[in-house]
Structures are given as C-alpha cells and as structure tokens.
Amino acid sequence: MAGRWTPLVVREFLRCGQATYSELSAALPALSDKVLSDRLAQLTGAGVIERRRTPGWPPRVRYVLTSQGRALEPVVRSMWEWGTARRDVLG
C-alpha cells in the first residue's frame, strides 16, 4: 500500500467498516475522484477492502473492510497518535 491519502482512506474504513464511493468522497473532500478511485482499486487489490455490488438498477457498490484491513487498525492508530502529538512541532 503506497500513495498519498491511503492512510486516510483506510482510517475512514476503520471508522465506519463500510462505505459507498459517495460517502467516502463526502468524508474526504480534498481527494479528487481519480485519486479516490485509484486508492479504492489499490486497497481492493491488496485485500484490505472488498467491493460488493448489489444487484438491481441502478447498480450499487459498497466497499467493506476485510479482516486483513481490520488488522491495520493498530498501525493507523499509532500513526494518527504520533502525528497528533507532533502537530504543533511539525506545523
């Protein structure tokens, strides 16, 4: 997993467990559509999230955090705590 914004996308999944593209876009407004699409594809390929398509019209897609993704929680939490503690120092 690489790339700018990836930890924030993972953090959103850890917070909610699942989300639609629209929900993620609203939660992370600084991300362009291309970056969000790229990160979702990357995380799906890495087994961190799973793409679930609901039958019907219009088709609906939800992204769901996998158990492998849930295992990233201590890593993301540590990064968040480290950054928060140094926010004033790093400016």
BELQUI-V918579 format. One record per residue. N is the residue number from 1. RES is the residue in three letters. SS is DSSP state (2 for helix, 1 for strand, 0 for the rest). PSI is psi in whole degrees, 0 to 359 (NA if undefined). D_CENTER is the distance of its C-alpha to the mean C-alpha in whole Angstrom. Layout:
n=N res=RES ss=SS psi=PSI d_center=D_CENTER
n=N res=RES ss=SS psi=PSI d_center=D_CENTER
This chain:
n=1 res=MET ss=0 psi=121 d_center=11
n=2 res=ALA ss=0 psi=168 d_center=12
n=3 res=GLY ss=0 psi=147 d_center=12
n=4 res=ARG ss=0 psi=143 d_center=12
n=5 res=TRP ss=0 psi=344 d_center=8
n=6 res=THR ss=2 psi=314 d_center=6
n=7 res=PRO ss=2 psi=326 d_center=7
n=8 res=LEU ss=2 psi=324 d_center=6
n=9 res=VAL ss=2 psi=315 d_center=2
n=10 res=VAL ss=2 psi=318 d_center=3
n=11 res=ARG ss=2 psi=320 d_center=6
n=12 res=GLU ss=2 psi=320 d_center=5
n=13 res=PHE ss=2 psi=322 d_center=5
n=14 res=LEU ss=2 psi=327 d_center=8
n=15 res=ARG ss=2 psi=318 d_center=9
n=16 res=CYS ss=2 psi=333 d_center=10
n=17 res=GLY ss=0 psi=324 d_center=10
n=18 res=GLN ss=1 psi=158 d_center=9
n=19 res=ALA ss=1 psi=156 d_center=9
n=20 res=THR ss=0 psi=168 d_center=11
n=21 res=TYR ss=2 psi=316 d_center=10
n=22 res=SER ss=2 psi=319 d_center=13
n=23 res=GLU ss=2 psi=318 d_center=11
n=24 res=LEU ss=2 psi=319 d_center=8
n=25 res=SER ss=2 psi=320 d_center=10
n=26 res=ALA ss=2 psi=324 d_center=12
n=27 res=ALA ss=2 psi=334 d_center=10
n=28 res=LEU ss=0 psi=68 d_center=9
n=29 res=PRO ss=0 psi=341 d_center=13
n=30 res=ALA ss=0 psi=345 d_center=13
n=31 res=LEU ss=0 psi=135 d_center=11
n=32 res=SER ss=0 psi=162 d_center=14
n=33 res=ASP ss=2 psi=320 d_center=13
n=34 res=LYS ss=2 psi=315 d_center=14
n=35 res=VAL ss=2 psi=315 d_center=11
n=36 res=LEU ss=2 psi=316 d_center=9
n=37 res=SER ss=2 psi=317 d_center=11
n=38 res=ASP ss=2 psi=317 d_center=11
n=39 res=ARG ss=2 psi=320 d_center=8
n=40 res=LEU ss=2 psi=319 d_center=7
n=41 res=ALA ss=2 psi=318 d_center=11
n=42 res=GLN ss=2 psi=314 d_center=10
n=43 res=LEU ss=2 psi=327 d_center=8
n=44 res=THR ss=2 psi=315 d_center=10
n=45 res=GLY ss=2 psi=329 d_center=13
n=46 res=ALA ss=0 psi=355 d_center=12
n=47 res=GLY ss=0 psi=14 d_center=12
n=48 res=VAL ss=0 psi=322 d_center=9
n=49 res=ILE ss=1 psi=163 d_center=8
n=50 res=GLU ss=1 psi=137 d_center=11
n=51 res=ARG ss=1 psi=121 d_center=12
n=52 res=ARG ss=1 psi=120 d_center=15
n=53 res=ARG ss=1 psi=128 d_center=18
n=54 res=THR ss=1 psi=130 d_center=20
n=55 res=PRO ss=0 psi=158 d_center=24
n=56 res=GLY ss=0 psi=181 d_center=26
n=57 res=TRP ss=0 psi=131 d_center=26
n=58 res=PRO ss=0 psi=154 d_center=24
n=59 res=PRO ss=0 psi=141 d_center=21
n=60 res=ARG ss=1 psi=140 d_center=18
n=61 res=VAL ss=1 psi=131 d_center=15
n=62 res=ARG ss=1 psi=143 d_center=12
n=63 res=TYR ss=1 psi=131 d_center=9
n=64 res=VAL ss=1 psi=134 d_center=10
n=65 res=LEU ss=1 psi=134 d_center=9
n=66 res=THR ss=0 psi=172 d_center=12
n=67 res=SER ss=2 psi=326 d_center=14
n=68 res=GLN ss=2 psi=322 d_center=13
n=69 res=GLY ss=2 psi=320 d_center=10
n=70 res=ARG ss=2 psi=329 d_center=11
n=71 res=ALA ss=0 psi=345 d_center=14
n=72 res=LEU ss=0 psi=352 d_center=11
n=73 res=GLU ss=2 psi=311 d_center=12
n=74 res=PRO ss=2 psi=326 d_center=15
n=75 res=VAL ss=2 psi=311 d_center=14
n=76 res=VAL ss=2 psi=320 d_center=11
n=77 res=ARG ss=2 psi=317 d_center=14
n=78 res=SER ss=2 psi=318 d_center=16
n=79 res=MET ss=2 psi=317 d_center=15
n=80 res=TRP ss=2 psi=313 d_center=14
n=81 res=GLU ss=2 psi=319 d_center=18
n=82 res=TRP ss=2 psi=312 d_center=19
n=83 res=GLY ss=2 psi=320 d_center=18
n=84 res=THR ss=2 psi=319 d_center=19
n=85 res=ALA ss=2 psi=334 d_center=22
n=86 res=ARG ss=0 psi=9 d_center=23
n=87 res=ARG ss=2 psi=313 d_center=22
n=88 res=ASP ss=2 psi=325 d_center=26
n=89 res=VAL ss=2 psi=319 d_center=27
n=90 res=LEU ss=2 psi=338 d_center=24
n=91 res=GLY ss=0 psi=NA d_center=25
